[in-house]
Amino acid sequence: MVNLQEWNNESIKEYLQHPIFKIISETADEQQEECYVIGGFVRDIFLKRSSKDIDIVVIGSGIELAKRVVEKLDKKAKLTVFKNFGTAQVKTNNLEIEFVGARKESYRSDSRKPIVENGTLEDDQKRRDFTINTLALCLNKNRFGELVDPFNGYRDLQNSVLRTPLDPDITFSDDPLRMLRCIRFASELNFYVEVNTFEAIRRNKKRIEIVSKERITDELNKIILSKKPSIGFILLDQSGLLELIFPELFALKGVETKDGIGHKDIFYHTLAVLDNLSFQTDSLWLRWAALLHDIGKPLTKCFDKQTGWTFYNHNVVGSKMVPDIFRKMRLPVNEKMKYVQKLVFLHMRPIVLSEEEVTDSAVRRLLFEAGNDIDDLMMLCEADITSKNPEKVKQYRNNFQLVRKKLKEIEEKDRIRNFQPPIDGNEIMKTFNLPACATVGEIKQRIKDAILDGVIPNEYEAAREYMMKIGKEMGLIPSSISNYE
């Protein structure tokens, strides 16, 4: 059970002290229309959470009320009217206020877009997804702050329960996105999904096919950003939705045993890594990297009688899967995707370093490849420690501390992070009178390798001298150095 704001008219009125509510109240009274603040804003009052999104329902025209309200606000207030939907949005002082006339809805089987008719307040409450989002507070002066709760939403808040105001089969069939919203709220709020409601999600899971990928991914992102994302992903799996919306993640499930040797369940390991990381960072894309870090394991799983289960190169295979997953999920195919792809590709490197002798050369190469993302990579790798053996966990953590120390020492000494070799291709071509060709790339690569391996320092003079040495070995004659031997 959650610790709720105790409800009474006076205590709730304190949460309606913002001047905007007084203006809405006065305007609604002038029009002689009932007016309520409803939905998530009211729910969050009781949950003691801040919210800048306000839904206003009026027994009348929401658009007309919005227009009248804007006339009383300062000139910076912005009104947007959505005539086809009968709604209007007002943006003012970091608040977004949606105005709508009370309505009832009906749906066609092939669409989430409702057929809308004018209705009563209760009709409007019935059309909402969950009882905790049906709570309404009257804004008219003579009933200001009065709670209207015909579906016992306050009781469900007290008991941390998610249920639909109407038959859940109708609620979820009408708008299948509500199934994902239910699981997202369970993950965000750590609420329990009432049994009949959850069974209805299982029965209606295939209806998710009419929901756009963008809307699905928006809900997935909110689950990923919740305090303990594993709650949401376990519910997605138990409901049957995971296999439909994210088959690559579903493929991680299960344990296979051969000759009495089994491997860990990669799905639950992945969720443990994601939860571990979520205690450390709110970064959506770092959390995506955690979710996808072992995504290549099902394709690389192999059993050998001597070595047992192996997943060789799963990081390479996983990194190649990232672009397709991002495209399919309508995630941004840009630097954010490349960041996730890089972390998936590199996530085994610090682990290998922590298990072996940490050489300067290996650390330089890791710093070079990870660049400015090295700290995020180390955070991901430390979250990847999910062993139930306390001694193993302690050993890994101590080893990672040694790796971190070495990373810091090498970076301070050699300035390797994101470095570019001191000698570029133009200088190589000019020095040896070469056109753009593979030989130029080879020389440049050998200079870079020499710096990363510690053969020469990351300095221009040392790099130029090394370039000349390579040129002599390759039989190249400098065009501008007559005395070169």
One Martini backbone bead per residue (centre of mass of N, CA, C, O) as a GRO file, in nm:
protein
  485
    1MET     BB    1   0.098   0.034   0.019
    2VAL     BB    2   0.041   0.368  -0.009
    3ASN     BB    3   0.126   0.700   0.076
    4LEU     BB    4  -0.135   0.910   0.110
    5GLN     BB    5  -0.317   1.168   0.056
    6GLU     BB    6  -0.536   1.290   0.258
    7TRP     BB    7  -0.878   1.320   0.219
    8ASN     BB    8  -0.988   1.662   0.187
    9ASN     BB    9  -1.096   1.959   0.093
   10GLU     BB   10  -0.869   2.133   0.221
   11SER     BB   11  -0.613   1.973   0.131
   12ILE     BB   12  -0.675   1.981  -0.176
   13LYS     BB   13  -0.688   2.292  -0.220
   14GLU     BB   14  -0.378   2.333  -0.199
   15TYR     BB   15  -0.340   2.200  -0.501
   16LEU     BB   16  -0.538   2.459  -0.619
   17GLN     BB   17  -0.363   2.747  -0.602
   18HIS     BB   18  -0.326   2.797  -0.873
   19PRO     BB   19  -0.433   3.050  -1.074
   20ILE     BB   20  -0.560   2.875  -1.303
   21PHE     BB   21  -0.801   2.761  -1.132
   22LYS     BB   22  -0.943   3.027  -1.082
   23ILE     BB   23  -0.993   3.100  -1.378
   24ILE     BB   24  -1.153   2.848  -1.455
   25SER     BB   25  -1.372   2.876  -1.242
   26GLU     BB   26  -1.482   3.154  -1.326
   27THR     BB   27  -1.544   3.082  -1.623
   28ALA     BB   28  -1.742   2.849  -1.571
   29ASP     BB   29  -1.946   3.020  -1.406
   30GLU     BB   30  -2.009   3.223  -1.630
   31GLN     BB   31  -2.116   2.969  -1.816
   32GLN     BB   32  -2.268   2.760  -1.645
   33GLU     BB   33  -2.044   2.520  -1.592
   34GLU     BB   34  -1.920   2.229  -1.544
   35CYS     BB   35  -1.596   2.166  -1.373
   36TYR     BB   36  -1.292   1.956  -1.417
   37VAL     BB   37  -1.034   1.786  -1.273
   38ILE     BB   38  -0.855   1.510  -1.432
   39GLY     BB   39  -0.673   1.232  -1.366
   40GLY     BB   40  -0.334   1.243  -1.330
   41PHE     BB   41  -0.330   1.497  -1.153
   42VAL     BB   42  -0.504   1.377  -0.926
   43ARG     BB   43  -0.348   1.126  -0.867
   44ASP     BB   44  -0.077   1.287  -0.795
   45ILE     BB   45  -0.178   1.421  -0.545
   46PHE     BB   46  -0.209   1.154  -0.378
   47LEU     BB   47   0.102   1.066  -0.453
   48LYS     BB   48   0.293   1.314  -0.438
   49ARG     BB   49   0.312   1.425  -0.739
   50SER     BB   50   0.430   1.592  -0.993
   51SER     BB   51   0.239   1.805  -1.237
   52LYS     BB   52   0.196   1.968  -1.576
   53ASP     BB   53  -0.056   1.796  -1.655
   54ILE     BB   54  -0.385   1.915  -1.748
   55ASP     BB   55  -0.721   1.797  -1.711
   56ILE     BB   56  -1.020   1.930  -1.860
   57VAL     BB   57  -1.369   1.898  -1.780
   58VAL     BB   58  -1.673   1.985  -1.954
   59ILE     BB   59  -2.020   2.060  -1.951
   60GLY     BB   60  -1.942   2.112  -2.275
   61SER     BB   61  -1.715   2.334  -2.418
   62GLY     BB   62  -1.377   2.313  -2.429
   63ILE     BB   63  -1.301   2.528  -2.639
   64GLU     BB   64  -1.451   2.772  -2.518
   65LEU     BB   65  -1.315   2.769  -2.244
   66ALA     BB   66  -1.027   2.808  -2.346
   67LYS     BB   67  -1.070   3.083  -2.481
   68ARG     BB   68  -1.157   3.234  -2.221
   69VAL     BB   69  -0.901   3.179  -2.058
   70VAL     BB   70  -0.689   3.311  -2.248
   71GLU     BB   71  -0.807   3.605  -2.220
   72LYS     BB   72  -0.694   3.605  -1.900
   73LEU     BB   73  -0.419   3.577  -1.994
   74ASP     BB   74  -0.129   3.615  -2.097
   75LYS     BB   75   0.032   3.660  -2.406
   76LYS     BB   76   0.201   3.379  -2.378
   77ALA     BB   77  -0.036   3.227  -2.422
   78LYS     BB   78  -0.121   2.911  -2.585
   79LEU     BB   79  -0.350   2.822  -2.846
   80THR     BB   80  -0.488   2.492  -2.932
   81VAL     BB   81  -0.699   2.360  -3.185
   82PHE     BB   82  -0.900   2.044  -3.204
   83LYS     BB   83  -1.176   2.014  -3.375
   84ASN     BB   84  -1.204   1.705  -3.446
   85PHE     BB   85  -1.177   1.641  -3.113
   86GLY     BB   86  -1.283   1.869  -2.915
   87THR     BB   87  -1.007   2.023  -2.845
   88ALA     BB   88  -0.777   2.200  -2.615
   89GLN     BB   89  -0.464   2.388  -2.582
   90VAL     BB   90  -0.278   2.520  -2.299
   91LYS     BB   91   0.013   2.730  -2.276
   92THR     BB   92   0.155   2.805  -1.940
   93ASN     BB   93   0.400   2.821  -1.733
   94ASN     BB   94   0.478   2.502  -1.784
   95LEU     BB   95   0.187   2.440  -1.879
   96GLU     BB   96  -0.052   2.175  -1.970
   97ILE     BB   97  -0.387   2.228  -2.100
   98GLU     BB   98  -0.667   2.022  -2.129
   99PHE     BB   99  -0.966   2.060  -2.321
  100VAL     BB  100  -1.293   1.900  -2.261
  101GLY     BB  101  -1.574   1.756  -2.336
  102ALA     BB  102  -1.795   1.561  -2.230
  103ARG     BB  103  -1.773   1.202  -2.310
  104LYS     BB  104  -1.845   0.941  -2.536
  105GLU     BB  105  -1.737   0.610  -2.650
  106SER     BB  106  -1.662   0.437  -2.962
  107TYR     BB  107  -1.556   0.137  -3.146
  108ARG     BB  108  -1.364  -0.004  -3.381
  109SER     BB  109  -1.184  -0.293  -3.453
  110ASP     BB  110  -0.956  -0.125  -3.655
  111SER     BB  111  -0.949   0.109  -3.420
  112ARG     BB  112  -0.848   0.377  -3.187
  113LYS     BB  113  -1.064   0.559  -3.299
  114PRO     BB  114  -1.321   0.729  -3.182
  115ILE     BB  115  -1.659   0.764  -3.128
  116VAL     BB  116  -1.809   1.079  -3.056
  117GLU     BB  117  -2.001   1.196  -2.772
  118ASN     BB  118  -2.192   1.348  -2.579
  119GLY     BB  119  -2.170   1.380  -2.210
  120THR     BB  120  -2.105   1.293  -1.902
  121LEU     BB  121  -1.900   1.263  -1.648
  122GLU     BB  122  -1.932   0.953  -1.627
  123ASP     BB  123  -1.875   0.894  -1.918
  124ASP     BB  124  -1.584   1.007  -1.904
  125GLN     BB  125  -1.485   0.809  -1.684
  126LYS     BB  126  -1.543   0.540  -1.835
  127ARG     BB  127  -1.329   0.596  -2.081
  128ARG     BB  128  -1.113   0.531  -1.897
  129ASP     BB  129  -0.866   0.312  -1.811
  130PHE     BB  130  -0.845   0.375  -1.488
  131THR     BB  131  -0.954   0.435  -1.178
  132ILE     BB  132  -0.709   0.629  -1.101
  133ASN     BB  133  -0.811   0.815  -1.372
  134THR     BB  134  -1.121   0.909  -1.268
  135LEU     BB  135  -1.055   1.132  -1.096
  136ALA     BB  136  -1.245   1.420  -0.966
  137LEU     BB  137  -1.233   1.785  -0.947
  138CYS     BB  138  -1.403   2.043  -0.859
  139LEU     BB  139  -1.410   2.406  -0.979
  140ASN     BB  140  -1.646   2.511  -0.867
  141LYS     BB  141  -1.709   2.722  -0.616
  142ASN     BB  142  -1.940   2.547  -0.454
  143ARG     BB  143  -1.725   2.268  -0.514
  144PHE     BB  144  -1.438   2.314  -0.441
  145GLY     BB  145  -1.256   2.005  -0.428
  146GLU     BB  146  -1.453   1.794  -0.503
  147LEU     BB  147  -1.490   1.452  -0.503
  148VAL     BB  148  -1.523   1.228  -0.793
  149ASP     BB  149  -1.585   0.858  -0.723
  150PRO     BB  150  -1.753   0.599  -0.879
  151PHE     BB  151  -1.480   0.376  -0.902
  152ASN     BB  152  -1.280   0.367  -0.658
  153GLY     BB  153  -0.989   0.503  -0.701
  154TYR     BB  154  -0.891   0.567  -0.413
  155ARG     BB  155  -0.887   0.277  -0.313
  156ASP     BB  156  -0.682   0.176  -0.528
  157LEU     BB  157  -0.457   0.358  -0.434
  158GLN     BB  158  -0.436   0.246  -0.146
  159ASN     BB  159  -0.391  -0.066  -0.281
  160SER     BB  160  -0.223  -0.072  -0.543
  161VAL     BB  161  -0.443  -0.080  -0.792
  162LEU     BB  162  -0.522  -0.216  -1.116
  163ARG     BB  163  -0.820  -0.106  -1.290
  164THR     BB  164  -1.107  -0.105  -1.461
  165PRO     BB  165  -1.416   0.057  -1.487
  166LEU     BB  166  -1.470  -0.164  -1.689
  167ASP     BB  167  -1.466  -0.401  -1.890
  168PRO     BB  168  -1.156  -0.510  -1.985
  169ASP     BB  169  -1.220  -0.621  -2.267
  170ILE     BB  170  -1.328  -0.353  -2.373
  171THR     BB  171  -1.098  -0.162  -2.303
  172PHE     BB  172  -0.870  -0.326  -2.471
  173SER     BB  173  -1.013  -0.357  -2.744
  174ASP     BB  174  -1.060  -0.059  -2.806
  175ASP     BB  175  -0.760   0.007  -2.655
  176PRO     BB  176  -0.461  -0.160  -2.662
  177LEU     BB  177  -0.263   0.044  -2.527
  178ARG     BB  178  -0.369  -0.005  -2.232
  179MET     BB  179  -0.197  -0.252  -2.174
  180LEU     BB  180   0.073  -0.097  -2.161
  181ARG     BB  181  -0.015   0.114  -1.954
  182CYS     BB  182  -0.062  -0.083  -1.726
  183ILE     BB  183   0.235  -0.184  -1.711
  184ARG     BB  184   0.363   0.091  -1.675
  185PHE     BB  185   0.223   0.165  -1.406
  186ALA     BB  186   0.328  -0.079  -1.249
  187SER     BB  187   0.627   0.009  -1.283
  188GLU     BB  188   0.618   0.308  -1.180
  189LEU     BB  189   0.427   0.239  -0.902
  190ASN     BB  190   0.415  -0.050  -0.793
  191PHE     BB  191   0.163  -0.209  -0.899
  192TYR     BB  192  -0.125  -0.408  -0.901
  193VAL     BB  193  -0.278  -0.634  -1.113
  194GLU     BB  194  -0.571  -0.722  -1.149
  195VAL     BB  195  -0.674  -1.026  -1.242
  196ASN     BB  196  -0.893  -0.962  -1.461
  197THR     BB  197  -0.719  -0.755  -1.605
  198PHE     BB  198  -0.482  -0.945  -1.682
  199GLU     BB  199  -0.647  -1.159  -1.835
  200ALA     BB  200  -0.741  -0.958  -2.054
  201ILE     BB  201  -0.465  -0.915  -2.175
  202ARG     BB  202  -0.424  -1.204  -2.266
  203ARG     BB  203  -0.681  -1.215  -2.451
  204ASN     BB  204  -0.592  -0.922  -2.611
  205LYS     BB  205  -0.295  -0.914  -2.726
  206LYS     BB  206  -0.345  -0.911  -3.050
  207ARG     BB  207  -0.450  -0.610  -3.058
  208ILE     BB  208  -0.164  -0.470  -3.076
  209GLU     BB  209  -0.145  -0.465  -3.397
  210ILE     BB  210  -0.303  -0.167  -3.420
  211VAL     BB  211  -0.050  -0.047  -3.301
  212SER     BB  212   0.190   0.161  -3.315
  213LYS     BB  213   0.526   0.165  -3.279
  214GLU     BB  214   0.552   0.440  -3.144
  215ARG     BB  215   0.358   0.385  -2.902
  216ILE     BB  216   0.500   0.138  -2.793
  217THR     BB  217   0.782   0.269  -2.746
  218ASP     BB  218   0.689   0.486  -2.551
  219GLU     BB  219   0.615   0.278  -2.328
  220LEU     BB  220   0.886   0.134  -2.310
  221ASN     BB  221   1.050   0.379  -2.221
  222LYS     BB  222   0.893   0.414  -1.951
  223ILE     BB  223   0.975   0.143  -1.838
  224ILE     BB  224   1.284   0.183  -1.856
  225LEU     BB  225   1.254   0.459  -1.665
  226SER     BB  226   1.186   0.314  -1.431
  227LYS     BB  227   1.286   0.219  -1.126
  228LYS     BB  228   1.182  -0.099  -1.202
  229PRO     BB  229   1.176  -0.249  -1.505
  230SER     BB  230   1.125  -0.556  -1.452
  231ILE     BB  231   0.828  -0.544  -1.391
  232GLY     BB  232   0.733  -0.483  -1.681
  233PHE     BB  233   0.876  -0.723  -1.836
  234ILE     BB  234   0.740  -0.952  -1.682
  235LEU     BB  235   0.449  -0.870  -1.760
  236LEU     BB  236   0.487  -0.890  -2.062
  237ASP     BB  237   0.546  -1.190  -2.057
  238GLN     BB  238   0.294  -1.300  -1.895
  239SER     BB  239   0.086  -1.170  -2.114
  240GLY     BB  240   0.228  -1.203  -2.425
  241LEU     BB  241   0.352  -0.928  -2.544
  242LEU     BB  242   0.659  -0.959  -2.587
  243GLU     BB  243   0.659  -1.150  -2.837
  244LEU     BB  244   0.511  -0.929  -3.021
  245ILE     BB  245   0.705  -0.655  -2.962
  246PHE     BB  246   0.991  -0.835  -2.858
  247PRO     BB  247   1.140  -1.105  -2.979
  248GLU     BB  248   1.444  -1.069  -2.906
  249LEU     BB  249   1.395  -1.073  -2.597
  250PHE     BB  250   1.231  -1.337  -2.577
  251ALA     BB  251   1.477  -1.521  -2.683
  252LEU     BB  252   1.626  -1.519  -2.390
  253LYS     BB  253   1.456  -1.732  -2.287
  254GLY     BB  254   1.570  -1.977  -2.094
  255VAL     BB  255   1.687  -2.321  -2.025
  256GLU     BB  256   1.957  -2.522  -2.122
  257THR     BB  257   2.032  -2.883  -2.118
  258LYS     BB  258   2.355  -3.059  -2.113
  259ASP     BB  259   2.499  -3.298  -1.948
  260GLY     BB  260   2.397  -3.131  -1.684
  261ILE     BB  261   2.431  -2.848  -1.838
  262GLY     BB  262   2.361  -2.513  -1.764
  263HIS     BB  263   2.227  -2.200  -1.823
  264LYS     BB  264   2.140  -1.900  -1.785
  265ASP     BB  265   1.888  -1.674  -1.780
  266ILE     BB  266   1.908  -1.407  -1.991
  267PHE     BB  267   1.657  -1.245  -1.928
  268TYR     BB  268   1.697  -1.215  -1.614
  269HIS     BB  269   1.976  -1.100  -1.634
  270THR     BB  270   1.906  -0.847  -1.794
  271LEU     BB  271   1.713  -0.729  -1.578
  272ALA     BB  272   1.928  -0.706  -1.359
  273VAL     BB  273   2.107  -0.507  -1.510
  274LEU     BB  274   1.893  -0.287  -1.547
  275ASP     BB  275   1.841  -0.241  -1.247
  276ASN     BB  276   2.127  -0.174  -1.161
  277LEU     BB  277   2.149   0.076  -1.351
  278SER     BB  278   1.892   0.235  -1.241
  279PHE     BB  279   2.043   0.316  -0.971
  280GLN     BB  280   2.260   0.514  -1.144
  281THR     BB  281   2.061   0.592  -1.399
  282ASP     BB  282   1.852   0.798  -1.642
  283SER     BB  283   1.955   0.684  -1.904
  284LEU     BB  284   1.803   0.562  -2.173
  285TRP     BB  285   2.050   0.454  -2.355
  286LEU     BB  286   2.192   0.293  -2.134
  287ARG     BB  287   1.948   0.110  -2.081
  288TRP     BB  288   1.938  -0.007  -2.365
  289ALA     BB  289   2.216  -0.138  -2.350
  290ALA     BB  290   2.136  -0.334  -2.126
  291LEU     BB  291   1.900  -0.475  -2.283
  292LEU     BB  292   2.118  -0.547  -2.543
  293HIS     BB  293   2.395  -0.681  -2.456
  294ASP     BB  294   2.270  -1.004  -2.503
  295ILE     BB  295   2.109  -1.031  -2.786
  296GLY     BB  296   2.330  -1.242  -2.931
  297LYS     BB  297   2.316  -1.525  -2.781
  298PRO     BB  298   2.113  -1.711  -2.936
  299LEU     BB  299   2.308  -1.704  -3.206
  300THR     BB  300   2.583  -1.819  -3.023
  301LYS     BB  301   2.498  -2.076  -2.909
  302CYS     BB  302   2.711  -2.334  -2.753
  303PHE     BB  303   2.810  -2.683  -2.722
  304ASP     BB  304   3.071  -2.823  -2.512
  305LYS     BB  305   3.202  -3.084  -2.335
  306GLN     BB  306   3.443  -2.911  -2.215
  307THR     BB  307   3.319  -2.597  -2.191
  308GLY     BB  308   3.029  -2.585  -2.264
  309TRP     BB  309   2.877  -2.294  -2.266
  310THR     BB  310   2.868  -2.065  -2.544
  311PHE     BB  311   2.913  -1.693  -2.669
  312TYR     BB  312   3.069  -1.621  -2.916
  313ASN     BB  313   3.049  -1.298  -3.027
  314HIS     BB  314   2.783  -1.161  -2.908
  315ASN     BB  315   2.868  -0.863  -2.931
  316VAL     BB  316   2.886  -0.849  -3.238
  317VAL     BB  317   2.607  -0.952  -3.310
  318GLY     BB  318   2.449  -0.748  -3.135
  319SER     BB  319   2.549  -0.486  -3.275
  320LYS     BB  320   2.417  -0.570  -3.555
  321MET     BB  321   2.113  -0.566  -3.437
  322VAL     BB  322   2.050  -0.274  -3.349
  323PRO     BB  323   1.951  -0.126  -3.610
  324ASP     BB  324   1.702  -0.308  -3.660
  325ILE     BB  325   1.564  -0.253  -3.392
  326PHE     BB  326   1.540   0.053  -3.419
  327ARG     BB  327   1.375   0.055  -3.678
  328LYS     BB  328   1.137  -0.124  -3.580
  329MET     BB  329   1.089   0.074  -3.312
  330ARG     BB  330   1.132   0.378  -3.392
  331LEU     BB  331   1.411   0.460  -3.338
  332PRO     BB  332   1.684   0.648  -3.346
  333VAL     BB  333   1.897   0.673  -3.641
  334ASN     BB  334   2.176   0.767  -3.470
  335GLU     BB  335   2.384   0.847  -3.219
  336LYS     BB  336   2.222   0.673  -3.020
  337MET     BB  337   2.257   0.409  -3.167
  338LYS     BB  338   2.571   0.411  -3.175
  339TYR     BB  339   2.603   0.406  -2.871
  340VAL     BB  340   2.467   0.134  -2.818
  341GLN     BB  341   2.641  -0.029  -3.014
  342LYS     BB  342   2.910   0.022  -2.874
  343LEU     BB  343   2.841  -0.100  -2.593
  344VAL     BB  344   2.775  -0.381  -2.694
  345PHE     BB  345   3.054  -0.436  -2.827
  346LEU     BB  346   3.235  -0.351  -2.545
  347HIS     BB  347   3.125  -0.507  -2.279
  348MET     BB  348   3.369  -0.731  -2.261
  349ARG     BB  349   3.641  -0.584  -2.218
  350PRO     BB  350   3.652  -0.515  -1.909
  351ILE     BB  351   3.609  -0.808  -1.822
  352VAL     BB  352   3.870  -0.920  -1.939
  353LEU     BB  353   4.058  -0.729  -1.785
  354SER     BB  354   3.959  -0.827  -1.495
  355GLU     BB  355   4.077  -1.136  -1.555
  356GLU     BB  356   4.342  -1.002  -1.632
  357GLU     BB  357   4.612  -0.854  -1.718
  358VAL     BB  358   4.668  -0.506  -1.705
  359THR     BB  359   4.747  -0.350  -1.985
  360ASP     BB  360   4.833  -0.066  -2.141
  361SER     BB  361   4.743  -0.140  -2.427
  362ALA     BB  362   4.450  -0.228  -2.362
  363VAL     BB  363   4.367   0.044  -2.237
  364ARG     BB  364   4.418   0.225  -2.478
  365ARG     BB  365   4.217   0.084  -2.669
  366LEU     BB  366   3.966   0.131  -2.496
  367LEU     BB  367   3.982   0.438  -2.489
  368PHE     BB  368   3.970   0.481  -2.793
  369GLU     BB  369   3.693   0.329  -2.851
  370ALA     BB  370   3.513   0.472  -2.624
  371GLY     BB  371   3.594   0.735  -2.518
  372ASN     BB  372   3.344   0.929  -2.367
  373ASP     BB  373   3.203   0.627  -2.290
  374ILE     BB  374   3.368   0.485  -2.061
  375ASP     BB  375   3.190   0.531  -1.807
  376ASP     BB  376   2.938   0.387  -1.914
  377LEU     BB  377   3.072   0.116  -1.965
  378MET     BB  378   3.153   0.061  -1.670
  379MET     BB  379   2.866   0.072  -1.557
  380LEU     BB  380   2.759  -0.166  -1.721
  381CYS     BB  381   2.966  -0.382  -1.623
  382GLU     BB  382   2.891  -0.362  -1.320
  383ALA     BB  383   2.587  -0.440  -1.370
  384ASP     BB  384   2.676  -0.737  -1.486
  385ILE     BB  385   2.684  -0.818  -1.185
  386THR     BB  386   2.480  -1.125  -1.089
  387SER     BB  387   2.589  -1.287  -0.881
  388LYS     BB  388   2.524  -1.504  -0.590
  389ASN     BB  389   2.829  -1.475  -0.525
  390PRO     BB  390   2.995  -1.278  -0.306
  391GLU     BB  391   3.293  -1.335  -0.386
  392LYS     BB  392   3.266  -1.276  -0.686
  393VAL     BB  393   3.163  -0.989  -0.663
  394LYS     BB  394   3.407  -0.879  -0.509
  395GLN     BB  395   3.618  -0.947  -0.721
  396TYR     BB  396   3.502  -0.786  -0.957
  397ARG     BB  397   3.499  -0.509  -0.818
  398ASN     BB  398   3.803  -0.496  -0.765
  399ASN     BB  399   3.891  -0.526  -1.063
  400PHE     BB  400   3.742  -0.270  -1.165
  401GLN     BB  401   3.908  -0.074  -0.997
  402LEU     BB  402   4.172  -0.133  -1.143
  403VAL     BB  403   4.076  -0.046  -1.421
  404ARG     BB  404   4.003   0.245  -1.346
  405LYS     BB  405   4.285   0.326  -1.253
  406LYS     BB  406   4.426   0.268  -1.524
  407LEU     BB  407   4.260   0.459  -1.698
  408LYS     BB  408   4.347   0.717  -1.552
  409GLU     BB  409   4.653   0.694  -1.590
  410ILE     BB  410   4.662   0.677  -1.902
  411GLU     BB  411   4.508   0.937  -1.964
  412GLU     BB  412   4.703   1.133  -1.817
  413LYS     BB  413   4.962   1.039  -1.983
  414ASP     BB  414   4.839   0.989  -2.309
  415ARG     BB  415   4.577   1.104  -2.428
  416ILE     BB  416   4.361   0.889  -2.581
  417ARG     BB  417   4.093   1.004  -2.578
  418ASN     BB  418   3.992   1.066  -2.897
  419PHE     BB  419   4.234   1.033  -3.064
  420GLN     BB  420   4.464   1.160  -3.308
  421PRO     BB  421   4.698   1.123  -3.503
  422PRO     BB  422   4.963   1.343  -3.560
  423ILE     BB  423   4.949   1.198  -3.839
  424ASP     BB  424   4.834   1.251  -4.152
  425GLY     BB  425   4.760   1.177  -4.477
  426ASN     BB  426   4.879   1.434  -4.610
  427GLU     BB  427   5.166   1.406  -4.495
  428ILE     BB  428   5.229   1.132  -4.615
  429MET     BB  429   5.194   1.211  -4.916
  430LYS     BB  430   5.402   1.443  -4.919
  431THR     BB  431   5.655   1.295  -4.814
  432PHE     BB  432   5.612   1.033  -5.039
  433ASN     BB  433   5.462   1.094  -5.299
  434LEU     BB  434   5.148   1.018  -5.265
  435PRO     BB  435   4.862   0.892  -5.323
  436ALA     BB  436   4.561   0.792  -5.269
  437CYS     BB  437   4.604   0.498  -5.061
  438ALA     BB  438   4.671   0.209  -4.889
  439THR     BB  439   4.953   0.296  -4.784
  440VAL     BB  440   4.857   0.535  -4.616
  441GLY     BB  441   4.675   0.372  -4.424
  442GLU     BB  442   4.898   0.185  -4.316
  443ILE     BB  443   5.079   0.401  -4.188
  444LYS     BB  444   4.868   0.524  -4.002
  445GLN     BB  445   4.805   0.260  -3.846
  446ARG     BB  446   5.097   0.209  -3.737
  447ILE     BB  447   5.107   0.464  -3.568
  448LYS     BB  448   4.864   0.408  -3.392
  449ASP     BB  449   4.961   0.134  -3.280
  450ALA     BB  450   5.220   0.242  -3.147
  451ILE     BB  451   5.074   0.419  -2.943
  452LEU     BB  452   4.882   0.203  -2.815
  453ASP     BB  453   5.145   0.008  -2.748
  454GLY     BB  454   5.389   0.210  -2.649
  455VAL     BB  455   5.628   0.265  -2.855
  456ILE     BB  456   5.510   0.556  -2.871
  457PRO     BB  457   5.432   0.862  -2.821
  458ASN     BB  458   5.173   1.118  -2.821
  459GLU     BB  459   5.370   1.265  -3.061
  460TYR     BB  460   5.490   1.422  -3.331
  461GLU     BB  461   5.797   1.357  -3.348
  462ALA     BB  462   5.769   1.054  -3.294
  463ALA     BB  463   5.575   0.999  -3.536
  464ARG     BB  464   5.764   1.101  -3.763
  465GLU     BB  465   5.999   0.911  -3.712
  466TYR     BB  466   5.828   0.654  -3.752
  467MET     BB  467   5.742   0.712  -4.042
  468MET     BB  468   6.031   0.701  -4.161
  469LYS     BB  469   6.085   0.410  -4.086
  470ILE     BB  470   5.860   0.292  -4.256
  471GLY     BB  471   5.951   0.407  -4.529
  472LYS     BB  472   6.217   0.253  -4.538
  473GLU     BB  473   6.097  -0.035  -4.523
  474MET     BB  474   5.913   0.030  -4.798
  475GLY     BB  475   6.091   0.207  -5.009
  476LEU     BB  476   6.053   0.506  -4.965
  477ILE     BB  477   6.081   0.837  -5.118
  478PRO     BB  478   6.131   1.135  -5.026
  479SER     BB  479   6.059   1.452  -5.172
  480SER     BB  480   6.193   1.669  -4.928
  481ILE     BB  481   6.444   1.460  -4.838
  482SER     BB  482   6.770   1.430  -4.936
  483ASN     BB  483   6.913   1.311  -4.651
  484TYR     BB  484   6.768   1.056  -4.647
  485GLU     BB  485   6.829   0.706  -4.504
   0.00000   0.00000   0.00000
